Amino acid sequence: MDTTLIAAIAAAALVLGLFLLRKSSGKKSESATKTVDQESATATVAEPDETESDDSEPETDLAEVADAHKAEPADVADDELDEDLSLDFDEEEKEEEETAPAETSEEEPAAFEPSGDEEPATPAPDFSEQEDDGGEDVLLDLDVDEDLSEPDEDIAVPPEEEIAAPALPTLTIEIYETRLRERESEQQEALARAIANQDNITRDHVQIELVAVTDRIALLEDSYKEEMAWRQAALEALRDIAPDADDETLKTLQDELSSGETVQSEKLFQEVADQKGENAALAAFHGGRLAEARVDLYLALERYQQAVELDDSNSEYLKAAGVMARKLYRYRDARPLLEKLVKLLESQAPDSVELALARRELGYTYALSGALKQAGPLYKQAMKTIASKLGQDHLEMGVSWGQIAELQEAKGQYEQAEPTYSKALAILEKELGDEHPELDHILEKLAGLNGELEEDEKAAALYGRLCAIREKSLGATHPKLAMALQNLAEAYRLQGQYEAAEESYNKALAIMEANHGKEHPAVAAILQELAKLCFRQKKNDEGEALQKRATEIFEKSIQGQEDDITEDELNLQEKD
């Protein structure tokens, strides 16, 4: 057996072994077995385990926001709050502990192996003068049923949030999807190689980008329109950046951009950016956009940061760099960029939706890096503005409620988080429809939370919807569908619905075998769960056969790991 494949199998076996051990203990869990294809790079809110001393702010107990709202009767309804859905901090919060793990090199964090290390705390801007609650540090005390405001008329989302219609038709959506799926396959292979070679930095980079590719496939129409808009903007920028270029050169670049290639355009953008002339920042920014379109996220961040260095007074550059840094778990880079963005917009458009969205971006970044105390006032300000100008049922309010629910869940406030997630889901459903792929994240979070609350029937219904959405958006053989099917099977098992659980596990098994072959540890994990279900249903012969097959796969994986270690030791001895 090829040693790289053996190493990949061995690594997966260790993960699966831990999963099986947790299963056998009888504890409930929302998570199912994850393979190298079952990406888990979605950021979660850091739950600080240390405290900080902060004499400049009172200890947070989340006072009633209702009182602050009543000071502005023109913007907020007069109804009393039915209940307090605040995040309750009873102890001082550690300012900055990232959800991304400790860095494994001087440049990059290993985003999937927490080690307990933390980055140095950095001072944050003082937003206290903007608060209207007497200076208290409030995260958000809002009832999920509260009518925050009536929308202003003729208020639209900021221009950068609107996606222009495709202007370069040569790259069809069918070709675009094919290229994305090819990129996904390449990244899956690269991830397996990185695991086999124990290259943790490459593994983490590839896994983050693999998640980005999968998200684009799931939201295909939206991501296609976005990328075509980026390409059209790049073409227009080329005319400004290279005014002396002849028509033939521009035609060549236009043909390249419209067909899906970006090599020559990116090269020209970078040459102009490196010259640091009048259009250098613009060139760096569009070079970053094209790199992001190729899902080369780390190069995209470099280009965006270069654009900001050349021109830090452009809100578009600051936002692109800050959001990309956060996607890559580089919170130390993201925070100052988004802080500067907020300050800039406060001076330019102090009552705009654009500023509200920027505050939410910064608040979310604070929360993800563990600075929950600083996130609170920003969320409060952002949501009041969004509700006032766009309406309480606007899509952006749904996104905001979802993030608030994540913060509540991170603090262990499950009974508060559940209705908040439900509020977010209801808004998204109203705006997008019941089967839109953008519901994926909220459905998964809410289903898992219901599992934690032992609401297994609700969890099963939500996981069922999640499976339907993933099958439609990603395809019937996608590994993320297998992950959802395993969670659905677990919810059925906990209800005693063994036949339904067995059916879901069999579907997941077929997907795993199609993606990894019949001897993969992920296949063995599902076989073991199926065996347990057979034993519960008194189908002992079938259960024993399934358990035997699972055991043989695990034994081969362990033996392969031992053989690989021995071979490496021999190679080292030969070198010595």
FILO-604965 format. One record per atom (N, C-alpha, C): y, z, x. Coordinates in steps of 0.1 Angstrom, whole numbers, plus 5000, padded with zeros to 4 digits. Example, Ala and Ser with C-alpha at 12.3 -4.5 7.8 and 13.67 -1.06 7.14 Angstrom:
<recs>
494350785132;495550785123;496750785132;497850715128;498950715137;500050795129;
</recs>
This chain:
<recs>
498850005009;500050005000;501250005009;502249925005;503449915013;504150055014;504550085027;505050225029;506350245021;507250145020;508450175012;508150204998;507250124992;506850154978;506250294977;505450334987;504750464987;505850574987;506850554995;507850654996;508650664983;508950544977;509650554964;508850624954;507450594954;506650664944;506550814946;506550844959;506450984962;507651064958;508850994960;510051064956;510151084941;509650974934;509650984919;508651094915;507551104922;506551194918;507051344918;507851374929;508451504930;509351534918;510151434914;511051454902;510151474890;509151394888;508351404876;507551534876;507151584888;506351704888;507251824883;508551824888;509451924882;509551914867;509651794863;509851774848;508651834841;507451804846;506151844839;506051994839;506452054851;506452204852;507352264841;508552204839;509452254829;508852244815;508252124813;507652104800;506552204797;505752234807;504552324804;505052464801;506252504805;506752634803;507052664788;507152554780;507352564766;508852574762;509752564772;511152574769;511652434764;512652444755;513152324749;514152264759;514152124760;515152054768;515451924762;516751884764;517151754758;516751644768;516351674780;516151564789;514751524790;514451394792;513151344793;512951294808;511751254812;511451204825;512351094829;512951094840;513950994845;513350924857;513350794857;512850714869;514050664876;513850584886;514950524894;515750434886;515250384875;515950294866;516750364855;516350494853;516950564842;518150644847;519250574848;520450624855;521050744848;521450834857;522050964852;523350994859;524150884861;525350904869;526550944860;526350964847;527451004838;527951134843;529251144845;529851274849;529651384839;529451504843;529351614835;530451714840;530851804831;531851894834;531352004843;532052034854;531652134863;531752274857;530752354859;530752494854;530952584866;532152634868;532452704880;531552834881;531152864894;530352984896;531153084905;532353044908;533153134916;534553154909;535353244913;536553264906;537753244916;538853214910;540053194919;541153304915;541953334923;543053424920;544353334918;544853354906;546053274903;547053364896;547953414903;548953504898;550053434890;550153304891;551253234885;550953204870;549653224866;549253194852;548553314846;548853344833;548153454827;546653414825;545853514824;544353484822;544253424808;543453324807;543353244795;542453304784;543053334773;542153364761;542353274750;543053164752;543253054743;543853104730;545153134730;545853174718;545953064708;546253104695;546253014684;547252894687;546852774687;547652664688;548452634675;547852694664;548452674651;549952714651;550252824658;551552874658;552452774665;551952714676;552752614683;553052494674;551952454667;552052344658;553152364647;553152484642;554052514630;555552494635;555752504648;557152484652;557652344651;556652244648;557052104646;556452054633;557052104622;556452064609;556551914606;557451844612;557551704610;556351624615;555651684625;554551614632;553151664627;553051784622;551751844620;551751904606;550551884600;550451944586;550552094586;550852144574;551052294573;549752374570;548652304568;547452374564;546952464575;546452584571;545952684581;544652634587;544452674599;543152634606;542052714599;540952644597;539752714591;539052794602;538952744614;538252814624;538752774638;538552854648;539052834661;537952764669;538252644674;537252564682;537752564697;538352674701;538852674715;537852694725;538152664737;537352694749;537752834753;536952934753;537253074755;536953104770;538053124778;537853174791;538053324792;537053394795;537153544796;537353584810;537253494819;537453534833;538253424840;538753454852;539553354859;538653244863;539153114863;538352994866;538552964880;537552914887;537652854900;538352724898;539452704906;540252584904;539552454905;538652444915;538152304918;536752304924;535752294915;534452274920;533952144913;533652044921;533351914916;531951914910;531751834900;530451804895;529651714904;530351634911;529651554922;529251654933;528151634939;527651734949;528451724963;528051804972;528651804985;528551674992;529451645000;529451515007;528351515017;527651395018;526651385028;527151305040;528351265040;529051205051;530451245051;531251205061;532651235061;533451155050;532851045045;533550965036;533050975021;531750995019;531250985006;530551115001;530751154988;529951254983;528551204978;527551284980;526251244974;526251294960;526451204951;526751234937;525651294929;524451304935;523351344926;522451464932;522951524943;522251634949;523151754952;523451834942;524351944944;523852044954;524752084963;524352174973;525052304973;526052314964;526852434963;528052434971;528152334980;529452324988;530552274979;531752304983;532952274975;534052214984;534852134979;535952074986;537152174986;537952164996;539152264996;539952244984;540552354979;541352344967;542652284971;543152204962;544452134964;545452174953;546652194957;547652234947;547852124936;548052164924;548252074913;549652084908;550151984902;551551994897;551652094886;552852154885;553152254874;553552184862;552752184851;553052124839;553552234828;553752354833;554052464824;555352434816;556252374822;557552354815;557452254803;556252184802;556052094791;555452164779;554852284781;554152344771;555052404760;554552414748;555352464737;554752584731;553852654739;553152764733;553552894741;554752894746;555153014753;554653034767;554052924773;553652924786;552152964788;551452994777;550053034778;549252914781;548152934789;547252824793;546252804782;546552694774;545652664763;544952544765;543652544763;542852424764;543052344752;542552394741;542852324728;542252404717;543052464708;542552534696;542852444684;541952354681;542152264670;540952264661;541152284648;540052274639;539652124637;538352094637;537951954637;538351894624;538651964613;539051914600;540551914598;541351954608;542751974607;543451834607;544351814598;545151694598;546351714607;546251664619;547251684629;548551624626;548551504621;549851444619;549651314610;550851264606;550851134600;551251034611;550550914611;550950814622;552350754620;553050734630;554250654629;553950514626;554850444620;554650304616;554950214628;554150104629;554449994639;554350054653;553350144655;553150194669;551850134673;551850064685;550550004690;550150074703;548850044706;548350094719;549150024730;549350094741;550050034752;549449894756;550249804761;549849674764;548549664773;548449754783;547349754792;546049784785;546049844774;544849884767;544349764758;545249664756;544849544748;544149444757;543049384753;542349294761;542649154756;543149074764;543548934761;542248854758;542448744750;541348654747;541048574760;539748534761;539448454773;540248334775;540748304787;541548194789;540948094798;539848134805;539048054814;537648034808;537447924800;536247914792;535047864800;535147824812;533947764819;532847874821;533147994824;532148104825;531848154810;530848104805;530448144791;529848284791;529848334779;529348474778;527848474781;527148364778;525748354781;525448364796;526248284804;526148284818;526548424824;527648484818;528048614822;526948714820;526248714809;525148814807;524048784817;523748664819;522648634829;522948684843;524248674847;524648724860;524648874860;524948934849;524949084849;523449134850;522549064843;521149114844;520549084858;520948974864;520548944878;521049054887;522349094885;522949204893;522149334891;521849354878;521049484875;519749484882;519049374882;517749364889;517949384904;518949324910;519249344924;519449494928;520249554919;520649694921;519349784920;518549754910;517249834909;516449824921;516349704927;515549684939;516249754951;517549754952;518249814962;518049974961;518050024949;517850164947;516550204951;515450124948;514150164952;514050164968;514650064974;514650064989;515350184995;516450224989;517250334994;516450464993;515750474982;514850594980;513750594990;513150484992;512050475001;512450505015;513650455019;514250485032;514950615034;514950695023;515550825023;517050815027;517650705023;519050675025;519850725013;520250855014;520850915002;522250854999;523050825009;524350765006;524250634999;523450545004;523250414997;522650434984;521750524982;521150554969;522150594959;523050684963;524050724953;525050614950;525450544960;526350434957;525750334947;524450294950;523850194942;523650244928;523250374927;522950424913;524250434905;525350464911;526650464903;526950314898;526750224907;527050084904;526050034894;524850074894;523850034885;524150084871;524650204870;525150254857;526250164851;527150124860;528350044856;527849904851;526849844858;526349724853;525649734839;524849844838;524149864825;525149884814;526249954816;527349974806;527949844802;528149754812;528749624809;527749534800;526449544803;525549474795;525549524781;525549664779;525549724766;526849684758;527949674764;529249644758;529649504762;528649404760;528749274766;530049204761;530349194748;531449114744;532749174749;532949304749;534149364754;534349344769;533249364776;533349354791;533549204795;533049114787;533248974790;534748944788;535348984777;536748954774;537649024785;537249144789;538049214799;538049134812;536849094816;536749024829;537448884829;537348814817;538048684816;539548714817;540048814811;541448854812;541848884827;540948954834;541248984848;541348854856;540448764853;540448634861;541648554858;542048544845;543348474841;544548534848;544548674848;545748734855;545648704870;544448704876;544348674890;544848534893;544548434884;545048304886;546548294885;547148364876;548648364875;549248434887;548548534892;549148604904;549048514916;548048424917;547848334928;549048244929;549548204918;550748114918;551948184924;552048314921;553248384927;553048424941;551748454945;551448494959;551448374968;551048264964;550948144972;551848034967;553148054966;554047954960;553947814967;553647814980;553647694987;552347624987;551347684980;550047614980;550147484972;549347384977;549447254970;548547264957;548747164949;548047164936;546547164938;546047094948;544647084950;544047214953;544747294962;544247434965;544247514953;545247514945;545247594933;544247554923;543947424922;542947374914;541547424918;541347424931;540047474937;539847624933;540947704935;540847844931;540647864916;541347784908;541147794894;539747764890;539147654896;537747624892;536847734896;537047794908;536247904913;536348024903;537448064899;537648174891;537048154877;537248034872;536648004859;535147994858;534547964870;533147944870;532448074873;533148184877;532548314879;532548354894;532948264903;533048294917;534348354920;534448434931;535748494935;535948494950;535048434958;535048454972;536448404978;536848284975;538048224981;539248304976;539248334963;540448404958;540548544964;539448614965;539548744971;540048734986;539548634993;539948615007;541448595008;541948514999;543448484999;544248614996;543748684985;544448804981;544448904993;543348925000;543349015011;544148975023;544248855025;545148805036;546548835033;546948815021;548348845017;548648995017;547649075012;547849215012;547949275026;547149225035;547149275049;548449235056;549149135052;550449095058;551549185054;551349265043;552349365038;553749305035;553649185029;554949125026;555349165011;556149075005;556749104992;555649124982;554649034982;553649034972;552349104976;552349184986;551149244992;550449344982;551249424975;550649514966;550049444954;550649344949;550149264938;548849204942;548749144955;547549084960;546449184961;546749304966;545749404968;545149444955;546049464945;545549504931;544649404925;544949274926;544149174920;542849154928;542949174941;541649174949;540749284944;541349404940;540549514935;539949474922;540749414913;540249374900;538949284901;539049184910;537949094912;536749154918;536949254927;535849324933;535249414922;536049474913;535449554902;534649464893;535149344891;534449244882;533049214888;532949214901;531649194907;530749324908;531349434903;530749564904;530549604918;531549574926;531549624940;532649734939;532249854934;533249954930;533850024942;533150034953;533750104964;534850014971;534549884972;535549794977;536749784967;536449784954;537549784945;538449904947;537950024949;538750144952;539650124964;539050074974;539850044987;541049954984;540849854976;541949764973;542949824964;542549904954;543449974946;544250074954;543650144963;544350244971;545350174980;544950054985;545949984993;547149934985;546949894972;548049854964;548949974961;548450094959;549250214957;550050244970;549350234982;550050264994;551250174996;551150044992;552149944993;553249964982;552850014971;553850034959;553350144950;553850264952;553350374944;554250404932;555050304929;555850314917;555350224905;554150174907;553550084897;552450164889;552650184876;551750274869;550350204868;550350074867;549050004866;548150024879;548850024890;548050044903;547550184904;548450284900;548050424900;546850454891;546950404879;545850424869;544550364874;544550244879;543350174883;542750254895;543550294904;542950364916;542450504912;543250574903;542750704899;541550704891;541450614881;540250614873;539050564881;539250474890;538050424898;537650544908;538550614914;538150724922;537350824914;537750854902;536950944894;535550894891;535450764888;534150704885;533250724897;533750724909;532950734921;532850884925;533250974917;533151124919;534051164931;535051084934;536051124944;537251194938;537051314934;538051384926;539251424935;539051444948;540151474957;541151354958;540551234956;541351114956;541951084942;541151114932;541651084918;542751174914;542751294917;543651394911;545151354915;545451344928;546851314932;547351184926;546451084925;546850954919;547250964905;546451034897;546651054883;547851154880;547951254889;549151334888;550451254890;550451164900;551651084902;551850994891;550750944885;550950854873;551650924861;551151054859;551751124848;553251154851;553551194863;554951224866;555851094865;555250984869;555950854868;556250814853;555250834845;555450794831;556350894823;556351014828;557251114822;558651074824;558951014835;560350974839;560650834832;559650754829;559850624823;559750624808;558750684803;558450674789;557950814784;558850914782;558451044780;557751074766;557850984757;557151004744;556250894740;555550834750;554750714748;553250744747;552550654740;551150664740;550550644754;551150564762;550750534775;550750674783;551750744782;551850874788;550750974783;550550974770;549551054764;548151024770;547850894771;546550854776;546450894791;547550884798;547550924813;547251074814;547851154805;547651294805;546151324803;545651254793;544151274790;543351234802;543651124809;542851094821;542951204831;544151254833;544251364843;543551494838;543651524826;542951634820;541451624822;540951514819;539551494821;539051504835;539951454844;539651464858;539651614863;540651684858;540651824861;539451894856;539051864844;537851934838;536551894846;536451774850;535251734857;535151794871;536351824876;536351884890;536352044889;536252094877;536152244875;537452314872;538552234872;539852304870;540252304855;539452374847;539552374833;540952434828;541452524835;542752584831;543852484831;543852394841;544852294842;544652184832;543352164828;543052054818;543652084804;543652214800;544052244787;545352204782;546452234789;547752184784;547852034783;547251964792;547251824792;546551764779;545451814776;544751774764;545551804752;546151914751;546951954740;548151854738;548851834748;549951734747;549451594744;548451554750;547951414748;547551394734;546751484728;546151474715;547251484704;548251564706;549351574696;550051434696;550351374707;551051254708;550251134702;548951134706;548051024700;547951034685;547751164680;547651174666;548951144659;550051174665;551351144658;551651004658;551350924669;551750794670;550650694665;549450724667;548350634663;547550674651;547650804648;546850854636;545750934641;545351034633;544351134636;542951074637;542750954630;541450894630;541350764639;542350754648;542350644657;541250664667;540750544672;539650544682;539950634694;541250644699;541550724710;541450874707;541550914694;541351054690;539851084691;539050984687;537551004688;537151024702;537750954711;537450964726;537851104730;539051154726;539551284730;538651394724;538251384712;537451494706;536151494714;535551384717;534351384725;534451454738;535551434745;535751504758;535951654756;536651694745;536751834742;535451894740;534551824733;533151874730;532451894743;532651804753;531951814766;532351944773;533651974772;534152094778;533552214771;533552214758;532952324751;531452344755;530752234755;529352244759;529152294773;530052254782;529952294796;530152444797;530952504788;531152654788;530052724780;529052654775;527952714768;528352744753;529452694749;529852714735;529252604726;527952614724;527252504718;527552494703;527652614696;527952604682;529352554679;530252564689;531552504687;531552354691;530752324701;530752184705;530052094695;529152144687;528352054678;529351994668;530152074660;531052004651;532151924657;532451954670;533451874677;532851734680;531651734686;530951604688;530851524675;530451594664;530351534651;531651474646;532751534649;534051484646;534351354654;534051364666;534251244675;533351124670;532151154667;531151054662;531650994649;532151074640;532651024627;533850924629;534750954638;535850864641;535450734647;534450744657;533950624663;533250534654;532450594645;531750524635;532650454625;533750514621;534650454612;535450344619;535750354632;536450254638;535650134644;534350164647;533550064654;532350024646;531850104636;530650074629;529550164633;528450164625;527350264628;526450224640;526550094644;525550044654;526249994667;527450034668;528149984680;527650054693;527449984704;526850044716;527750154722;529050154718;529950254724;529650394718;528750394708;528350524702;527250594711;526750514720;525550564728;525850704734;526950724741;527150844748;527250964739;528050954728;528151064719;526851094712;526150994708;524851014701;523851094711;523851054723;522951114733;523351264735;524651284736;525151424739;524851514726;525151454714;525051534702;523551564699;522651464702;521251484700;520651584709;521151584722;520651684731;521151824728;522351834723;522951964719;522152014707;521851934697;521051974686;519652024690;519151964700;517852014706;518052154712;519152174719;519352304724;519552414713;520152374702;520352464691;519052464681;517952404686;516752404678;516852334665;517752244664;517952164652;517152034655;515852044655;515051924660;515051814650;515151834637;515251724628;516551644630;517651714632;518851644634;518751564648;518151634658;518051564671;517251434670;516151444662;515251324661;516051214654;516851244644;517551134637;518551074646;519251154654;520251094663;519551014674;518451064680;517750994690;517150864684;516750864671;516350734665;517450634665;518650674661;519750584661;520050534676;519950624685;520250584699;519250484704;517950494700;516950394704;517250264698;517650264685;517950134679;519150064685;520150144689;521350084696;520950024710;520150104717;519850054731;518949934730;518049934721;517149814720;517949694716;518949704708;519749594704;520649544715;521249644722;522249614732;521749584746;520649644750;520049634763;518749554763;518049554752;516749484752;515649574750;514549514745;513349594741;512549654753;512849614765;512049654777;512949724787;514149774783;515049834793;514649984795;514750024808;514350164811;515150264803;516450244800;517250334793;516650354778;516050254773;515450264760;514250354761;513450344772;512350424774;512750574775;513850604781;514350734782;514650794769;515350714760;515650764747;514350784738;513450694740;512150704733;511450834736;511450874749;510750994753;511551114747;512851114747;513551224740;513251224725;513151114719;512751104705;511351164703;510451124712;509051184710;509051334712;509851384721;509951524723;510451594711;511451534704;512051594692;510951594681;510251494680;509151484670;508051594673;507751604686;506651694690;507051844686;508351874688;508752004685;508752034670;508751934662;508651954647;507251954643;506351924652;504951914648;504551774643;505451684644;505151544639;504451464651;503151494653;502451444665;502251294664;501951244653;501751104652;502951024655;504151064650;505351004653;505751014668;505451134673;505651154688;504851064696;503551044692;502650964699;503150814699;503550774687;504050634686;505250614696;506150704696;507350684705;506950694720;506050784723;505550784737;504850654741;504050594732;503350474735;504350354737;505450354730;506450254732;507150274746;507450394749;508050424762;507050384773;505750414771;504750384781;504650234784;504750154773;504750014775;505849964783;507050014781;508249974788;508050014803;507650134806;507450174819;506450094827;505350064820;504349974826;504849834829;505649784820;506249654822;507249654834;507949764836;508949764846;508449814860;507449894860;506949954872;505449934875;504749884866;503249864868;502549994863;501249984862;500450084856;500150204865;500550194878;500250304887;501450384891;502550374884;503750444888;503750584882;504250684890;504350824885;505050844871;506050754868;506650764855;505650734844;504750644847;503750604837;502750724836;502450794847;501550904846;502151024838;503451044839;504151144832;503951124817;504151004812;503950974798;502550994794;501650944802;500250964799;499851104797;500451194805;500151334804;500651394791;501851344787;502351394774;501451344762;501051214764;500151164753;498851234753;498351284764;497051354765;497251484757;498351554759;498651684752;498651664737;499351554733;499351524718;497951494713;497151424720;495751404716;494951534714;495151624724;494451754723;494851834711;496251824708;496751894696;496151834683;495851714683;495351644672;493751634672;493151714681;491751724682;491051594686;491851504692;491251384698;490951404712;489951484715;489751534728;489251434738;488351334733;487851234742;489051144747;489951104738;491051024742;492051104751;492251224748;493051314756;492551324770;491251344772;490651364785;490751234793;490651114786;490750994793;492150974798;493151004790;494550984794;494951084805;494451204804;494751304815;494051264828;492851204827;492251164840;493051054846;493450964838;494250854844;495550904850;496250994843;497451054849;497251124862;496151204862;495851274875;495551184886;494851074884;494550984894;495850914900;496750884891;498050824896;498750924905;498851054900;499551154908;498951174921;497551184921;496851204934;497151094944;497150964939;497450854948;498850864953;499750914945;501150924950;501251024961;500651144959;500651244969;499951204982;498851134980;498151084992;499050975000;499650894992;500550794998;501650855006;502250965000;503251035007;502751095020;501651155020;501051215032;500751105043;500250995038;499950885048;501250825054;502250825046;503550775050;504150865061;504050995058;504551095068;503851085081;502451065080;501651055092;502050935100;502250825093;502650695100;503950715107;504950775101;506250805107;506150885119;505250995119;505051075130;504550995142;503550915139;502950825150;503950735156;504850685148;505850595153;506850665162;507150785158;508050875166;507450905180;506150935179;505450965192;505350845201;505150725195;505150605203;506550585210;507650605203;508950595208;509150685220;508650815218;508850915228;508050875241;
</recs>
